Amino acid sequence: MDDAPTSNDIRLREGASIAQRLVMAGFAAAVALCFTPGLFTHDYLEVIISVAALLLGAAFIGGVMLAPAVVWIITPNEILIGRQSPFGRLRSRIVAKNDIAELGVPRSKVSKARFHLVFTLVSGERLTSPPISDVTHVRETVSRIATQFGVPNVETPVNPLDATNPEMHLGEPVEPFSTRDVRIVASIVVGLSVVPYAYKFWRGLSPGPVDIMLLPIGAIAAYAVHRYANLVTGAFWIIRQGDIRVERLWGDGKLRADHIEGHDVEAITVERRGRSEDEHCIIVIRLRSGQRFRSPRIGSRNEARAVGAEIVRRLGIEPENSQI
């Protein structure tokens, strides 16, 4: 594992950094501590809930802090696998070229654009790699590995973000909610706002100001659901040579399409939406007009950077405008 890899090597990594682990563990600890007051009550149910919350929080913190980091270095003749826990020593393994019988590339269940290499050894053992970070060159990477290891009949992965596609797709095609579903949700909102008032009326109690205030709030929320539900369907990006077509829905369900061209882009960056840089990174494009476009979720920062680099290439964005 100490040999310096050549430029022909492929490196795959999985595992959060210490800083990311501390942030996730701190958040879990803060949530768990919110339940500690229940330990000092005389209500057995609250005590049980508090104990369960603290145990779940401790289990989550332990899982985050003890999860191992995995590194694969794929060379032309072998695979070097390193696995290390935060408080353990490095464990390494070498898989020789002649030990590999089959290669599969299943798509991740978490993301349609995330792929893992699954090697089946002559012994029957299956080894699953960390995800391929350069999601825009999955086919090229798989073909190269299959060729250098002499593995036949490797199925070409279907990758919506592959650079060989005339059109790269980010997200899912947008479709409006059915009128029936919108009405059901709006009815539920109204029902929830009426429950406190109806309960007080049924018990013969006088409704309080909060109970009365919930009635118009529920009506307004139901109207908002009926009028603007389709705005939360997200966006669908079609990345082509020279432009990006961004499809979204208006509140009434009609399709809205915007086009982004390279000369309109003032800045393109990778941003994180959420607590984890391994799952919640997106592309943000700011136009010279001040308008911002945020892509559907891509995945890790490395995956988002690969997509951003391909967007920069396809749109011909100037280097000074790229912060990928």
N, C-alpha and C positions, 0 to 999 in steps of 0.2 A: 504493500500500500504506500510505500515511501517513494516509489519510482515516479519521476515526473512524467505526466501524460503528454503524448504528442498531440499535434493539431488534429489528428484523425480520430481521437478518442471522443466518445459521447458520454457526458456526465448527466446523471439524473439524481435529483435530491428530493427528500421528503422529510418534513419535520420542522416545527416552528423554532424560531430563535429563542434565546433565554428571555429577551425583552418581551416578545410576544407571549411567552408562557406566563411571565409575571403579570402582564396586563390581564390576561384571561383569568388567571388564578385570583387576582385582586378583585375583579368584578364578581366572580363566584363567591368569594369570601364576604364581600359587601352585601350581596343578596341574602346569603345564609345568615349573617348577623342581624338582619332585619327581623328575623323570627325569634331571636333570643328573648325578648320580653315575655313571650309565652311560657318560658320555663319557670317564671316566678309567679304564675297565676295558680289558682286552685281549680281551674277547669282542666279536667283530664284530656279532653279533646284538643285544647290548645297546646298542652304539654306534648301530646303525641305528635301533633303537626310540627311543632318547633324542633323536636328531636329528629323527626324524619327529614326536615329541611336541612338541619345541620349535618346529618349523616350524608345526605345527597351532595351537599356542598363540599364536604371533606372528600368524598369519593371523586367528585369532578376535579377538585384541585389536585388530588393525588394522580389521577389519570393524565391531566395536563402536564404536570411537572415530571412524571416518570415515563412519558411516551418517548420512545427512542427516535433518534435521527438516523436516517438511512441514506447512504450514498452508493450509487452504482457507477462504475467506470467501465464502459464497454470499449475494448480495444479490438483490433482485427483478429486476435487469436484467443481472447479469453474475456471473461467478465470478472471484475474485482468488486466484491460486495463488502461494504463496511457498515456496521451497525453499532451505535453507541447510545447508551442511556445517559441522562444528565449526570448521574452520580456513579456511573459504571465505567469500565474500561472498554476500549475499542475491540470489537470482535470482527474479524475479517474472514473472507472466504473467497476462493478462486474457482471459477467454473471454466474448464477448458473447452475449446471449440468443439472437440470431438465428443464431448459429453452431451451436446445439445441435439435433440431429435426433432422437435417441433417448435414453431413460433406462432403465437396468436396475438391479436391486438384487439381485445374487447373494449368497448366504449364504457366509460365510467357511468355509474348510475346517478352520480351527482350532477354531472355536466355532459352535454352531448358533444362538447368539443374537447373533452379530456380523455386521453388514451393511456393505457398501461401496456407494457410488453409482458406477455406470459410465456415463459420458456418451459417446455416439457423436456426433462432430461431422459437419457437412455434408461436410467434406473426407474423411471416413472414419476419422479418427483417434479412438482410444478413450482416455479419461482415467478413471483409477480414483482415487476419493477416499480419504482416511483413513477409518477406521471411524466409524460414527455412535455418538457417546458416550452419548446418551440412549436406551438400548436398550429402554426402556419406551414410547417414543413413535415407533417407527420408521415405522409406517404413516402417522401424522399428518405426520411430517417429509417422507416421500416424496410424499404427496399434495399437500402444500403446495408443494414444489419443482416437481412436475409441473404444477401449476396456474399458478404464476407464470412458468414458462418455456414454457407452452403445448405440453407434450409429451404426445401422446395414447397410449392403450393401454399404460400402465405397469402391469405385473403387481403385484398387492398381495403384499408379502412375507409368508411364513408365519413368524411370530415367536412362540415360546413364552412370551416375557416381555413381550409388548405389554400395555399397561394396558387396552386395549379387550377383552381376553380375560376371560371370567368367571373362569377359572382360569389363573394363571400357573404354568408348570412350570420348575423348576430341576433339572437333572440328567436322568438316564434312569430309567425304571421299573426297579426292582430285580428280578432273577431269580436263583434259586439256581443254583450250579454243578451240572452233571450229576454223578451218582455216579461215572460212568466217568472223568471228568476229574479228580475229586478223588483217586481211587485211583491214577491214573497219576502225578500229582504226588507223592503220598505214597510211591509205589514208587521214584520218582527220588530223593527225599530219602534213603530207606533205602539205595539203591544207592550214592549219593555217600559216605555215611558208612562203607560197607563197603569201598570201593575201596582206601584206604590199607592197611587190615588185610590184604585179599586180596593186594595187591601184595607186601607184606613176606612173607607166607606162601608165595607163588609163587616168590619169589627165595630162599627158604630162610633168611630173616632173622628175627630176633626182633622182634615188634611192640613199639613203644615205648609209653610211657604215653599219649601223645596218640592213637595209633592205637586203643588199647583204649578210651579215653574217648569216642572218636567213635561207637562202637557204641551205647551207651545214649542218647547225645545225638541220634543219628539216629532211634532208635525214638521218643523223646519228640517230636521235631520232626514225624515222620510222623503221630503221633497228633494233634498240634495241628493239622496241616493237615486231617486227616480230620474233626476235631471242630469246628474254628472257621474253616474256609475261607470260609464265607459271610459272616463278619463284615466282610470287606474289600470287599464289593460296593458299599459306599458308601450314599448316601441319595438319596431322591427327594422334593423339596419340591413340594407343591401349595398355591399361595398363593391363598386365596379371600377374599371380603369377610367379615371378622370373625375368620378363623382361618387357620392354616397346618397342613396335614396332612403330617407327616414320616414317610415309609415307609422302613423298614430291615429287615434280615433277622437273625434269631437264628442261632446257629451251626448249628442243625439244618435251616436253610432255611425255617423258618416266618416269615410276615410279622409285623413289629412296626410298629404305627402309633401315633404320638404326635401330640397336638394342642396348638398354641400359640395362645393368645388374648391380646388386647392387655393386659388387666388383669393377666396373669401375667408380663409382661415387665418386668424390672428395668433392662435396658440392651440396646441394639442398636448394634453397631459394624461397621465395615469393617476387616478385617485382611488382611495379606499372608501367603500361604503359599508360600514359595519366595524366590528372589532378585529377581524382577522384579515391579514394580508394574504392568506392562503386560499380564501374562498370568495372575497367580496371586492375585488378590484374592477374598475370600469375605465373606459376611455371618455374623456371630456374634451369636446371641441368648442372653442370660443371663436365666434366670427367677428369680423371687423365691425359689424353693425351692433355688437354687444350681445347678440343672441347666443345662448349656450345649448349644446346638445349633449346629453348624457346617455351613453350606450347602455344596453342591457348588461347585466352582470356577466363577466367573462370568467373569472377565477382568480388564480394567484397573480401576484405582481409580475412575475416572469412571463406568464401566459398573456397578460394584458399588454406588456411591453412588446411581445412578439406581434400581436395583432396591431398595435399602434405603429410599429415600424413598417408593417405592410401597408397600412393606410397612408403613411407618409410617402411611401414609394409610389403607390397607385395614384394619389392625388397630386404628386409633385410638390408637396409642401416645402417651403424654404427651410433650410436648416435652422435659421435663427428663430423660427416659429415653432420648432419641435422641442418639447421638453420630455420626450419619452425616455 
